[in-house]
Amino acid sequence: MVMTLLAATSFGLVTVGQAHAATTSYTTTFKYVDATTNKTLKTVKTTGTKNKTYTYKPVAIKYYATPAKLSYKVTKASTITLKVRATSRKVTVKYVDRYNNATIKPAKIEMAPVGKTESFTPVSISGYQVTSTATKKLANVKLDSTVTFTYDKLFKLTQNMVAIDTKKSLGTSSQMVRRGQTVTVTPTPVANYVTPAIQKVQVNKDTTATFNYQRLYNVTVNAVGSDGAKLGTTNQTVQQGKSVTVTPKAYPGYATPVSQKVTPTKDMTVTVTYPKFYTVNVVEKTADGTVLATRSMQGQAGQSVTVMPGSHAGFVTPDAQTMSKAGTVALLYQIDRSHQDDAYNKLIASVDNQNQAKMALAAYKADYTQAKTLAAYQVAQQVMSNISLTSLGNQAMRVVDSYDSDDISAGTKQGATDVTMTEGATDSYIAYYASGDYDWVVNQTTKQGAWVKSDLLTTDDVRNGEKYTYESSVHVDQQGTPLSNLGHLASYDVQYGINGDPDEAIVKVVFARNATTQSDSSKVIMQDGEFYINNNGPLIGLEADSDEKWTADKAFYTLTFTMDAESARLLETHTSFITYGIGTDATSFFDLTSGDAANKIAAA
């Protein structure tokens, strides 16, 4: 007899073939394994007859894909492994305290599709604050995962405001603060109390910050005039236990009383009486009207006030004045001139020719004696202090001969051009002092003096490019018959003690050109000049220091000869003459000292 059997199990359905008596059976085990983790999920066992072929239909496992049914042949006891693919994975969402990692809410299990991205959002938990509200994401889910949200424990921070004087609470406020957080607590202002300083509080449990408030008292100041007038009211606050100086406010027409110090123990009123007064306006000014200072003074009615002048540098302080009614007092300040001539007198005393020095400094002295303002006076004094005078010799220095000069633009001060020293036919100019780059020059005819810049004095004071001084001089005029159609000798000077050397002398010979003589700029009228003295033997011959060229408007020409003083004195007793070229090569001979001329110089 043959039977067809269907073998059923609790884990699957197996179709079997025909049954025969006394057959051999074996157990086949179906093992379900996670294809990703190799974790065994389940096992199913079936029994089958040897050499028989069966069809197995896999069972369904939650969150896994069910494999297709399969055919197998029983030959012995065996195990068949089925790799199953997960369709979802378990995600455990935890909620923990950041401080100690303790669980503060039971974990939540969620399933996330495999291969997808799943998002998780933190939940609110009473008494806690999540550290981050950001959503957490699991990208490309493959395995079971855990998502953890951390929270900070919240504690209550209470602000308690207490009045120091009554020990009573002025109010409270509170806020929730994370564990471990340091909070800056700013106290709430309360009327009529001093707001205390802020506090920094670290919170690790429910905490109370107590603020002590110092009481403020109101001090009202009533101002009342001595005539009964109500002038006004002011208010100020004073901290409990402190003193305050009540400074009365000023009111027009009343004298301001002195300040008072009070220490209030409650709100209080202070009455201040103001005496009726008059105002004296004080103006301190200079002679030119410049105001140095102004101020006002108060005098109580029926009493006088003394106006004391202030001190101002550079001015003489005037006398005090007395006032007994309202008005204006003008205090006049004069420039302090008590030492105005100190620098001037010192400079005058340092030189010999003091009259000339006074002339040279007259304009500078006038600057400070006539100064109207302190600034102008001080500047003039400084200028005077900086001036130096260098004497140019006992008898000064011949600077410019009138016949060889043009009008000179100069000044009564150095650097100025406010005067013109006009040339005269017989004028001569002498420099008495040097000061820096300027010389004090005086016209010996007009007695006009001026400061002339040294580099303008380049005519008869030039000897080898330098000015020179001399100690004494003899001047002789020559009015003889013209010895040439060009002109005649006009005069000569013998100067001794050149630049302080008593053994050196200079002879200056002046030639007067005829007015009808035509000038020729290509010619030298006094060229290669030579000076001869007949010394009862060989002639003493000297060459001129320089030549003189034609100039259209020049009437006089000068040759200078440098010699020793002994030779120069021979002019008193011996015949002498000079030679020099007329034109370019002609030579003329002119007697200098002979006959009457020698007697003139001897007499001089």
VEXDO-545932 format. One record per residue (C-alpha): x, y, z; residue in three letters; residue number from 1. Coordinates in steps of 0.001 Angstrom, whole numbers, plus 500000, padded with zeros to 6 digits. Layout:
VEXDO-545932
X, Y, Z, ALA, NUM;
...
//
This chain:
VEXDO-545932
500000, 500000, 500000, MET, 1;
501308, 503379, 499041, VAL, 2;
500344, 506631, 500798, MET, 3;
501078, 510273, 499951, THR, 4;
501801, 512292, 503087, LEU, 5;
501964, 516039, 503764, LEU, 6;
504333, 516759, 506599, ALA, 7;
503462, 519958, 508435, ALA, 8;
505604, 521755, 510987, THR, 9;
505122, 524856, 513000, SER, 10;
507888, 526646, 511061, PHE, 11;
507114, 525706, 507459, GLY, 12;
505451, 523427, 505086, LEU, 13;
507297, 520512, 503467, VAL, 14;
505792, 518426, 500654, THR, 15;
506853, 514793, 500849, VAL, 16;
506614, 511866, 498376, GLY, 17;
504964, 508478, 498712, GLN, 18;
505523, 506610, 501945, ALA, 19;
506855, 503069, 502221, HIS, 20;
507048, 500953, 505197, ALA, 21;
510292, 500729, 507164, ALA, 22;
511923, 503792, 505646, THR, 23;
514941, 505737, 507092, THR, 24;
514231, 509342, 508210, SER, 25;
516579, 512299, 508873, TYR, 26;
516172, 515747, 510428, THR, 27;
516839, 518792, 508320, THR, 28;
517489, 522082, 510222, THR, 29;
516778, 525435, 508499, PHE, 30;
518908, 528179, 510068, LYS, 31;
517863, 531849, 509459, TYR, 32;
520922, 534146, 509611, VAL, 33;
521080, 537997, 509327, ASP, 34;
522817, 538580, 506005, ALA, 35;
524673, 541623, 507393, THR, 36;
525610, 540608, 510926, THR, 37;
525555, 536784, 510573, ASN, 38;
523444, 536728, 513714, LYS, 39;
521148, 533647, 513946, THR, 40;
517604, 534823, 513996, LEU, 41;
515684, 531537, 514154, LYS, 42;
515970, 527746, 513407, THR, 43;
513305, 525413, 511936, VAL, 44;
513630, 521609, 512035, LYS, 45;
511834, 519124, 509768, THR, 46;
512013, 515325, 509348, THR, 47;
512259, 513712, 505950, GLY, 48;
512745, 510265, 504361, THR, 49;
516109, 509416, 503018, LYS, 50;
516582, 510086, 499308, ASN, 51;
513333, 511941, 499077, LYS, 52;
513120, 515482, 497600, THR, 53;
511159, 518178, 499374, TYR, 54;
510092, 521786, 498761, THR, 55;
510625, 524237, 501685, TYR, 56;
508711, 527514, 502013, LYS, 57;
510597, 529879, 504460, PRO, 58;
508695, 531447, 507288, VAL, 59;
508289, 535250, 507605, ALA, 60;
510464, 537102, 510166, ILE, 61;
509428, 540629, 511211, LYS, 62;
511626, 543423, 509802, TYR, 63;
513291, 540948, 507375, TYR, 64;
512570, 540053, 503769, ALA, 65;
511224, 536454, 503359, THR, 66;
513337, 534328, 500947, PRO, 67;
511768, 532342, 498101, ALA, 68;
510803, 528694, 498665, LYS, 69;
513468, 526146, 497898, LEU, 70;
513823, 522406, 496988, SER, 71;
516142, 520040, 498870, TYR, 72;
516827, 516246, 499027, LYS, 73;
517229, 514364, 502285, VAL, 74;
520299, 512201, 502367, THR, 75;
521273, 512587, 505988, LYS, 76;
520726, 514873, 508926, ALA, 77;
521764, 518341, 507807, SER, 78;
521472, 522105, 508321, THR, 79;
520479, 524543, 505603, ILE, 80;
521403, 528231, 506268, THR, 81;
519084, 530897, 504931, LEU, 82;
520652, 534426, 504628, LYS, 83;
517861, 536889, 505194, VAL, 84;
518132, 540666, 504547, ARG, 85;
516862, 543135, 507144, ALA, 86;
514298, 545697, 505986, THR, 87;
514469, 547839, 509170, SER, 88;
516902, 548328, 512020, ARG, 89;
516315, 549130, 515656, LYS, 90;
517265, 552613, 516863, VAL, 91;
517462, 553139, 520612, THR, 92;
516892, 556818, 521575, VAL, 93;
518382, 557618, 525006, LYS, 94;
517877, 560681, 527253, TYR, 95;
520706, 561276, 529748, VAL, 96;
521971, 563956, 532198, ASP, 97;
525165, 565536, 530849, ARG, 98;
526517, 566001, 534386, TYR, 99;
526504, 562293, 535455, ASN, 100;
525243, 560442, 532341, ASN, 101;
522233, 559186, 534303, ALA, 102;
519099, 558214, 532380, THR, 103;
516448, 560847, 532975, ILE, 104;
513730, 559316, 530745, LYS, 105;
513248, 555725, 529565, PRO, 106;
514819, 555026, 526212, ALA, 107;
512522, 554887, 523207, LYS, 108;
512873, 552180, 520508, ILE, 109;
512199, 553136, 516933, GLU, 110;
512655, 551194, 513660, MET, 111;
514519, 552830, 510829, ALA, 112;
514329, 551570, 507199, PRO, 113;
517609, 550067, 506005, VAL, 114;
519473, 552226, 503469, GLY, 115;
517465, 555319, 504308, LYS, 116;
518259, 558458, 506387, THR, 117;
516276, 558783, 509588, GLU, 118;
515921, 561974, 511686, SER, 119;
515406, 562224, 515466, PHE, 120;
514303, 565272, 517465, THR, 121;
514862, 565770, 521234, PRO, 122;
511827, 565901, 523492, VAL, 123;
511094, 568291, 526346, SER, 124;
511734, 566907, 529811, ILE, 125;
510474, 568738, 532853, SER, 126;
513288, 570145, 535013, GLY, 127;
515853, 569753, 532277, TYR, 128;
517113, 571680, 529283, GLN, 129;
518448, 569862, 526243, VAL, 130;
522027, 570861, 525444, THR, 131;
521252, 571068, 521734, SER, 132;
517897, 571334, 520020, THR, 133;
519362, 570261, 516703, ALA, 134;
517890, 567236, 514924, THR, 135;
520171, 564182, 514782, LYS, 136;
520285, 562130, 511592, LYS, 137;
521299, 558541, 510804, LEU, 138;
522325, 558332, 507172, ALA, 139;
522162, 555089, 505129, ASN, 140;
520928, 552911, 507991, VAL, 141;
522591, 549459, 507992, LYS, 142;
522747, 548250, 511598, LEU, 143;
520994, 548741, 514902, ASP, 144;
521996, 552152, 516340, SER, 145;
521747, 554298, 519439, THR, 146;
520935, 558049, 519431, VAL, 147;
521679, 559903, 522695, THR, 148;
520325, 563321, 523684, PHE, 149;
522034, 565061, 526640, THR, 150;
520284, 567392, 529050, TYR, 151;
521290, 569861, 531762, ASP, 152;
519518, 569805, 535080, LYS, 153;
517702, 573101, 535807, LEU, 154;
517816, 574689, 539262, PHE, 155;
515904, 577651, 540612, LYS, 156;
517880, 580841, 541278, LEU, 157;
515928, 583246, 543486, THR, 158;
516773, 586963, 543866, GLN, 159;
515753, 588183, 547333, ASN, 160;
515781, 591957, 547945, MET, 161;
516061, 592929, 551635, VAL, 162;
515916, 596411, 553220, ALA, 163;
518808, 596871, 555636, ILE, 164;
516929, 599255, 557907, ASP, 165;
513827, 597058, 558395, THR, 166;
515199, 593616, 557487, LYS, 167;
512038, 593167, 555427, LYS, 168;
511895, 591778, 551933, SER, 169;
511394, 594306, 549192, LEU, 170;
510475, 591609, 546701, GLY, 171;
511727, 588473, 545006, THR, 172;
512214, 587170, 541508, SER, 173;
513445, 583865, 540170, SER, 174;
514806, 582176, 537095, GLN, 175;
515774, 578643, 536055, MET, 176;
519499, 578091, 535563, VAL, 177;
521452, 575127, 534183, ARG, 178;
523580, 573108, 536604, ARG, 179;
527173, 574520, 536802, GLY, 180;
526268, 577800, 535113, GLN, 181;
527661, 581076, 536553, THR, 182;
525013, 583781, 536378, VAL, 183;
525480, 587551, 536708, THR, 184;
522541, 588711, 538779, VAL, 185;
521652, 592380, 538396, THR, 186;
519537, 593654, 541292, PRO, 187;
516242, 595331, 540538, THR, 188;
516151, 599074, 541356, PRO, 189;
513784, 599959, 544210, VAL, 190;
512553, 603490, 544804, ALA, 191;
514205, 605298, 547766, ASN, 192;
516918, 602660, 548086, TYR, 193;
520490, 602378, 546851, VAL, 194;
520749, 599645, 544265, THR, 195;
523435, 597194, 545478, PRO, 196;
526215, 595768, 543344, ALA, 197;
525644, 592889, 540964, ILE, 198;
526537, 589352, 542049, GLN, 199;
528033, 586410, 540190, LYS, 200;
526484, 583107, 541340, VAL, 201;
527450, 579558, 540300, GLN, 202;
524385, 577313, 540434, VAL, 203;
524661, 573617, 541335, ASN, 204;
521398, 573398, 543267, LYS, 205;
518407, 575583, 544034, ASP, 206;
520043, 578839, 545158, THR, 207;
519003, 582184, 546641, THR, 208;
520993, 585412, 546014, ALA, 209;
520237, 588001, 548695, THR, 210;
520673, 591722, 547941, PHE, 211;
520785, 594232, 550797, ASN, 212;
519281, 597627, 549985, TYR, 213;
520467, 600790, 551778, GLN, 214;
517734, 603344, 552491, ARG, 215;
517790, 606746, 550737, LEU, 216;
516362, 609799, 552469, TYR, 217;
515000, 612845, 550660, ASN, 218;
516429, 616177, 551756, VAL, 219;
514339, 619153, 550626, THR, 220;
516039, 622563, 550668, VAL, 221;
513702, 625567, 550870, ASN, 222;
515390, 628852, 549899, ALA, 223;
513863, 631938, 551554, VAL, 224;
515039, 635541, 551144, GLY, 225;
515738, 637743, 554159, SER, 226;
512872, 639859, 552870, ASP, 227;
510509, 636871, 553135, GLY, 228;
510508, 636016, 549435, ALA, 229;
510245, 632332, 548561, LYS, 230;
513128, 631809, 546183, LEU, 231;
512845, 628144, 545297, GLY, 232;
513130, 624518, 546339, THR, 233;
515714, 621869, 545529, THR, 234;
515851, 618174, 546404, ASN, 235;
518628, 615668, 546870, GLN, 236;
518891, 612143, 548224, THR, 237;
521206, 610891, 550985, VAL, 238;
522151, 607322, 551783, GLN, 239;
521241, 606047, 555242, GLN, 240;
524071, 606716, 557700, GLY, 241;
525800, 609194, 555391, LYS, 242;
526240, 612950, 555657, SER, 243;
525562, 615372, 552853, VAL, 244;
526662, 618955, 552264, THR, 245;
523703, 621115, 551341, VAL, 246;
525081, 623673, 548891, THR, 247;
522610, 626532, 548444, PRO, 248;
521668, 627441, 544898, LYS, 249;
522427, 630997, 543734, ALA, 250;
519495, 633356, 543204, TYR, 251;
519816, 636775, 541528, PRO, 252;
519668, 639670, 543979, GLY, 253;
520539, 637604, 547046, TYR, 254;
523767, 636617, 548739, ALA, 255;
524353, 632879, 548642, THR, 256;
524665, 631477, 552199, PRO, 257;
527377, 629071, 553250, VAL, 258;
526911, 625338, 552815, SER, 259;
525530, 623126, 555591, GLN, 260;
526259, 619484, 556455, LYS, 261;
523347, 617279, 557553, VAL, 262;
523025, 613581, 558489, THR, 263;
519380, 612625, 557971, PRO, 264;
517682, 609731, 559756, THR, 265;
514468, 610208, 557806, LYS, 266;
513104, 612421, 555048, ASP, 267;
513766, 616002, 556120, MET, 268;
513463, 619653, 555059, THR, 269;
516204, 622286, 555450, VAL, 270;
515325, 625989, 555261, THR, 271;
518107, 628325, 554084, VAL, 272;
517806, 632103, 554452, THR, 273;
519330, 634281, 551720, TYR, 274;
520408, 637850, 552619, PRO, 275;
519394, 640491, 550075, LYS, 276;
522531, 641740, 548243, PHE, 277;
523891, 643968, 545512, TYR, 278;
526299, 642973, 542717, THR, 279;
529621, 644624, 541964, VAL, 280;
531061, 643764, 538548, ASN, 281;
534854, 643904, 538429, VAL, 282;
536754, 644469, 535169, VAL, 283;
540550, 644228, 535179, GLU, 284;
541986, 645768, 532017, LYS, 285;
545128, 647336, 530565, THR, 286;
545693, 650900, 529419, ALA, 287;
544908, 649923, 525815, ASP, 288;
541562, 648444, 526854, GLY, 289;
542510, 644767, 526803, THR, 290;
540419, 642918, 529388, VAL, 291;
542567, 640718, 531620, LEU, 292;
539790, 639270, 533766, ALA, 293;
536206, 639852, 534848, THR, 294;
534280, 638702, 537900, ARG, 295;
531361, 639606, 540091, SER, 296;
531191, 640226, 543825, MET, 297;
528235, 640250, 546157, GLN, 298;
527696, 642791, 548890, GLY, 299;
525017, 642500, 551509, GLN, 300;
522678, 645458, 551636, ALA, 301;
523931, 648042, 554144, GLY, 302;
527512, 646744, 554066, GLN, 303;
530477, 647707, 551864, SER, 304;
532790, 645350, 549984, VAL, 305;
536484, 645757, 549200, THR, 306;
537434, 644978, 545617, VAL, 307;
540900, 643408, 545709, MET, 308;
542698, 643464, 542337, PRO, 309;
544094, 640219, 540984, GLY, 310;
547747, 639730, 540119, SER, 311;
548736, 639582, 536434, HIS, 312;
552298, 638837, 535373, ALA, 313;
554005, 641778, 533685, GLY, 314;
551641, 644392, 535111, PHE, 315;
551651, 646651, 538166, VAL, 316;
548799, 645714, 540502, THR, 317;
546534, 648747, 541154, PRO, 318;
545111, 649713, 544550, ASP, 319;
542001, 648097, 546024, ALA, 320;
538670, 649938, 545873, GLN, 321;
535613, 649976, 548157, THR, 322;
532000, 649716, 546948, MET, 323;
528775, 650011, 548950, SER, 324;
526226, 649630, 546147, LYS, 325;
525736, 647903, 542844, ALA, 326;
528005, 649030, 540003, GLY, 327;
531063, 648282, 537899, THR, 328;
534650, 648802, 539046, VAL, 329;
537354, 649140, 536388, ALA, 330;
540838, 648311, 537674, LEU, 331;
543511, 649729, 535358, LEU, 332;
546730, 647732, 534962, TYR, 333;
549885, 649456, 533689, GLN, 334;
552806, 647559, 532177, ILE, 335;
555480, 646933, 534807, ASP, 336;
558379, 649036, 533508, ARG, 337;
560457, 648981, 536701, SER, 338;
563302, 647183, 534930, HIS, 339;
562644, 648281, 531378, GLN, 340;
566062, 649940, 530887, ASP, 341;
568190, 647178, 532429, ASP, 342;
569253, 645570, 529147, ALA, 343;
569572, 648969, 527446, TYR, 344;
571765, 650453, 530199, ASN, 345;
573942, 647344, 530308, LYS, 346;
574522, 647572, 526562, LEU, 347;
575304, 651312, 526671, ILE, 348;
577740, 650804, 529550, ALA, 349;
579625, 648139, 527611, SER, 350;
580883, 650550, 524883, VAL, 351;
583013, 653713, 524830, ASP, 352;
581163, 656028, 522470, ASN, 353;
577922, 655981, 524431, GLN, 354;
576285, 658863, 522575, ASN, 355;
576569, 656966, 519301, GLN, 356;
575349, 653808, 521043, ALA, 357;
572257, 655666, 522265, LYS, 358;
571575, 656825, 518700, MET, 359;
572005, 653288, 517387, ALA, 360;
569581, 651911, 519975, LEU, 361;
567084, 654792, 519968, ALA, 362;
564507, 653037, 517775, ALA, 363;
564762, 649850, 519836, TYR, 364;
564351, 651788, 523081, LYS, 365;
561309, 653572, 521666, ALA, 366;
559729, 650180, 520970, ASP, 367;
559471, 649258, 524640, TYR, 368;
559020, 652750, 526110, THR, 369;
556110, 653398, 523743, GLN, 370;
554694, 649841, 523777, ALA, 371;
550952, 649830, 524440, LYS, 372;
550538, 646090, 525019, THR, 373;
552417, 643667, 527244, LEU, 374;
553135, 641406, 524277, ALA, 375;
554723, 644268, 522307, ALA, 376;
556676, 645353, 525406, TYR, 377;
558016, 641845, 526014, GLN, 378;
558991, 641386, 522373, VAL, 379;
560837, 644726, 522393, ALA, 380;
562601, 643781, 525642, GLN, 381;
563652, 640446, 524164, GLN, 382;
565010, 642157, 521053, VAL, 383;
567002, 644596, 523198, MET, 384;
568404, 641707, 525264, SER, 385;
569577, 639936, 522104, ASN, 386;
571385, 642935, 520565, ILE, 387;
575172, 643043, 520798, SER, 388;
577434, 645985, 519906, LEU, 389;
581015, 645568, 518710, THR, 390;
583017, 648810, 518639, SER, 391;
584919, 649393, 515387, LEU, 392;
587856, 651381, 516814, GLY, 393;
588534, 654467, 518910, ASN, 394;
587904, 656834, 515992, GLN, 395;
585658, 654389, 514150, ALA, 396;
586075, 653446, 510516, MET, 397;
585783, 655401, 507281, ARG, 398;
583188, 653373, 505400, VAL, 399;
582051, 655290, 502322, VAL, 400;
583321, 658492, 500730, ASP, 401;
580530, 660702, 499421, SER, 402;
582068, 661102, 495990, TYR, 403;
582086, 657357, 495480, ASP, 404;
578655, 656334, 496768, SER, 405;
575006, 656269, 495846, ASP, 406;
572114, 656879, 498211, ASP, 407;
571901, 654037, 500727, ILE, 408;
568547, 652554, 501747, SER, 409;
568943, 651605, 505374, ALA, 410;
566922, 651623, 508577, GLY, 411;
566864, 652800, 512151, THR, 412;
566667, 649069, 512958, LYS, 413;
568577, 646134, 511578, GLN, 414;
566811, 644639, 508580, GLY, 415;
564578, 647682, 508018, ALA, 416;
564650, 650047, 505007, THR, 417;
562767, 653004, 506425, ASP, 418;
565412, 655683, 505815, VAL, 419;
567607, 656797, 502924, THR, 420;
571083, 658092, 503682, MET, 421;
571319, 660716, 500927, THR, 422;
574695, 661334, 499256, GLU, 423;
576147, 664825, 499650, GLY, 424;
578983, 666419, 497700, ALA, 425;
581332, 666505, 500690, THR, 426;
579693, 663832, 502851, ASP, 427;
581542, 660928, 504385, SER, 428;
580157, 657968, 506312, TYR, 429;
581599, 656279, 509382, ILE, 430;
580583, 652969, 510929, ALA, 431;
580861, 652968, 514727, TYR, 432;
579460, 649587, 515703, TYR, 433;
578878, 646158, 514238, ALA, 434;
575948, 643980, 515306, SER, 435;
575584, 640694, 513486, GLY, 436;
575431, 641379, 509741, ASP, 437;
574783, 645120, 510232, TYR, 438;
576883, 648227, 510931, ASP, 439;
575729, 651463, 512590, TRP, 440;
576705, 654099, 510005, VAL, 441;
576544, 657889, 510519, VAL, 442;
576671, 660567, 507809, ASN, 443;
579380, 662867, 509148, GLN, 444;
577792, 665911, 507512, THR, 445;
574090, 665448, 508287, THR, 446;
574731, 663350, 511427, LYS, 447;
572023, 661014, 510172, GLN, 448;
572564, 657467, 511459, GLY, 449;
571206, 654138, 510274, ALA, 450;
571810, 650396, 510373, TRP, 451;
573285, 649242, 507057, VAL, 452;
573872, 645627, 506090, LYS, 453;
577613, 645001, 505985, SER, 454;
577648, 643563, 502472, ASP, 455;
576338, 646899, 501110, LEU, 456;
579433, 648742, 502387, LEU, 457;
581825, 647781, 499603, THR, 458;
583363, 651036, 498326, THR, 459;
586198, 652862, 500086, ASP, 460;
586221, 650501, 503023, ASP, 461;
587487, 647653, 500810, VAL, 462;
591071, 646599, 501176, ARG, 463;
591792, 643167, 499759, ASN, 464;
588115, 642452, 500099, GLY, 465;
587902, 643388, 503786, GLU, 466;
586817, 646405, 505825, LYS, 467;
589465, 647902, 508064, TYR, 468;
589768, 650348, 510934, THR, 469;
592399, 653008, 511586, TYR, 470;
593494, 655009, 514591, GLU, 471;
594261, 658431, 513023, SER, 472;
594001, 660163, 509648, SER, 473;
595365, 663254, 507838, VAL, 474;
593335, 664743, 504968, HIS, 475;
594858, 667118, 502366, VAL, 476;
592882, 668755, 499527, ASP, 477;
594633, 669213, 496155, GLN, 478;
593254, 672119, 494143, GLN, 479;
596046, 672528, 491617, GLY, 480;
595948, 673093, 487859, THR, 481;
594583, 670076, 485940, PRO, 482;
597483, 667979, 484703, LEU, 483;
595373, 666172, 482144, SER, 484;
592329, 666878, 480045, ASN, 485;
590691, 664058, 482023, LEU, 486;
590818, 665870, 485356, GLY, 487;
593093, 666569, 488302, HIS, 488;
594127, 665273, 491729, LEU, 489;
591428, 666227, 494261, ALA, 490;
592757, 665078, 497632, SER, 491;
594559, 662399, 499527, TYR, 492;
594293, 660865, 502993, ASP, 493;
597000, 659263, 505082, VAL, 494;
595584, 656743, 507606, GLN, 495;
597675, 655246, 510424, TYR, 496;
597162, 652254, 512713, GLY, 497;
595366, 650010, 510242, ILE, 498;
593285, 647296, 511993, ASN, 499;
595052, 648139, 515252, GLY, 500;
598591, 647796, 513809, ASP, 501;
600477, 651073, 514539, PRO, 502;
603197, 650175, 511987, ASP, 503;
600832, 649973, 509021, GLU, 504;
599355, 652821, 506967, ALA, 505;
597222, 653412, 503872, ILE, 506;
597346, 656353, 501474, VAL, 507;
594137, 657079, 499521, LYS, 508;
594549, 659273, 496432, VAL, 509;
591417, 660758, 494842, VAL, 510;
591291, 661827, 491167, PHE, 511;
588502, 664203, 490023, ALA, 512;
587295, 663546, 486462, ARG, 513;
586371, 666521, 484234, ASN, 514;
582649, 666742, 483583, ALA, 515;
583233, 666923, 479816, THR, 516;
585300, 663760, 479717, THR, 517;
583548, 660950, 477882, GLN, 518;
583558, 657619, 479700, SER, 519;
584491, 654429, 477964, ASP, 520;
583565, 651214, 479783, SER, 521;
586286, 649339, 477895, SER, 522;
588992, 651512, 479462, LYS, 523;
590520, 651689, 482895, VAL, 524;
591036, 655300, 483918, ILE, 525;
593387, 654520, 486803, MET, 526;
595314, 651415, 485848, GLN, 527;
598588, 650013, 487188, ASP, 528;
598897, 652830, 489702, GLY, 529;
602303, 653284, 491361, GLU, 530;
603363, 655488, 494248, PHE, 531;
606879, 656971, 494544, TYR, 532;
608685, 658797, 497373, ILE, 533;
612070, 660461, 496844, ASN, 534;
614010, 659468, 499952, ASN, 535;
617211, 661365, 499100, ASN, 536;
618303, 658390, 497151, GLY, 537;
616527, 655573, 495341, PRO, 538;
612782, 656144, 495030, LEU, 539;
610403, 654116, 497185, ILE, 540;
607864, 652572, 494757, GLY, 541;
604565, 650895, 495702, LEU, 542;
601814, 649403, 493548, GLU, 543;
598149, 650321, 494025, ALA, 544;
595841, 647854, 495758, ASP, 545;
593404, 647867, 492785, SER, 546;
592391, 649614, 489521, ASP, 547;
589490, 651984, 488859, GLU, 548;
587266, 651607, 485757, LYS, 549;
585278, 654200, 483889, TRP, 550;
581688, 654668, 485057, THR, 551;
579321, 657042, 483274, ALA, 552;
578039, 658810, 486397, ASP, 553;
581174, 658502, 488516, LYS, 554;
583004, 661813, 489158, ALA, 555;
585749, 660619, 491508, PHE, 556;
588184, 657707, 491366, TYR, 557;
590339, 656370, 494180, THR, 558;
593614, 654474, 494384, LEU, 559;
594783, 653022, 497688, THR, 560;
598399, 652215, 498544, PHE, 561;
599340, 650083, 501520, THR, 562;
602709, 650858, 503140, MET, 563;
604422, 650937, 506473, ASP, 564;
603821, 653928, 508734, ALA, 565;
607451, 655075, 508458, GLU, 566;
607191, 655439, 504658, SER, 567;
603861, 657234, 504976, ALA, 568;
605403, 659800, 507321, ARG, 569;
607981, 660674, 504615, LEU, 570;
605121, 662496, 502868, LEU, 571;
605563, 665244, 505465, GLU, 572;
609098, 666056, 504352, THR, 573;
609780, 664530, 500939, HIS, 574;
608584, 664940, 497403, THR, 575;
606292, 662193, 496115, SER, 576;
604314, 661492, 492995, PHE, 577;
602081, 658810, 491498, ILE, 578;
601788, 657369, 488036, THR, 579;
598883, 655497, 486501, TYR, 580;
597575, 654700, 483076, GLY, 581;
595158, 656959, 481198, ILE, 582;
593107, 654835, 478854, GLY, 583;
594725, 651455, 478348, THR, 584;
598448, 652139, 478164, ASP, 585;
599229, 655883, 478464, ALA, 586;
601076, 657044, 481563, THR, 587;
600777, 660349, 483408, SER, 588;
602894, 661732, 486216, PHE, 589;
601302, 663797, 488931, PHE, 590;
602994, 665412, 491892, ASP, 591;
601449, 664409, 495160, LEU, 592;
603557, 666321, 497709, THR, 593;
605920, 669063, 496636, SER, 594;
606444, 672574, 497847, GLY, 595;
603277, 673885, 499446, ASP, 596;
601640, 670462, 499630, ALA, 597;
604415, 669093, 501792, ALA, 598;
604043, 672036, 504136, ASN, 599;
600276, 671375, 504391, LYS, 600;
600679, 667826, 505494, ILE, 601;
603484, 668732, 507858, ALA, 602;
601286, 671375, 509442, ALA, 603;
598399, 668944, 509715, ALA, 604;
//
